[in-house]
Amino acid sequence: MARLMTLHNVLISSHQAFLTDTALRNIAETTFENLDKMEKGMVCDNEIK
């Protein structure tokens, strides 16, 4: 990254792929599924140990 920032013909921008309707809907659905499983004492597939 440091090397790229020294080049005059390189533009660095933030990653915005998460900011689509589909991605935000998927994030919300996954979050609510995780919360529901946690509340019911079930194993959450997305849990990081």
N, C-alpha and C positions, 0 to 999 in steps of 0.2 A: 504494500500500500504506500509506504514511504517513497519508494522509487517511482511509482505511478504519479504521485503528487508533484514530483519535480518536472514532469513533462508538460510542455505548453499545449500539446494537442490532446490532452486527456481531460475528460470531464468526469468528476466523481459525484454521484448523487446517491441518495438513500434508496433502499429497496422498498417499493410500494406495492408489491404483489398481493399483500394481505388486504389491501384496501378496496377490494372488489365486493360487490353485493354477495356473490357466491361464497367467497372466502369468509366474509363476516358472518354470514348465515351458518356456515359450517362450524366456525369457532363458537358461536352462541349455542348451537345444538349440542356440540361435544361438551361444552361447559355445563349445560343443564343436565345432560346424561350423567356426567361425572358426579355432580352434586346429588342427583337422585340416588345413584348407587351408594355414595358415601353415607347418605342419610339412612338408607336401608341396611347398612352394614355389609353391603356386597363388595366383591372385589372389583376395583376400578381398573380397566384395561390400560389406562393411560397413566397410572400411578408410577412415579419414579421413586425408587427406594434408595 
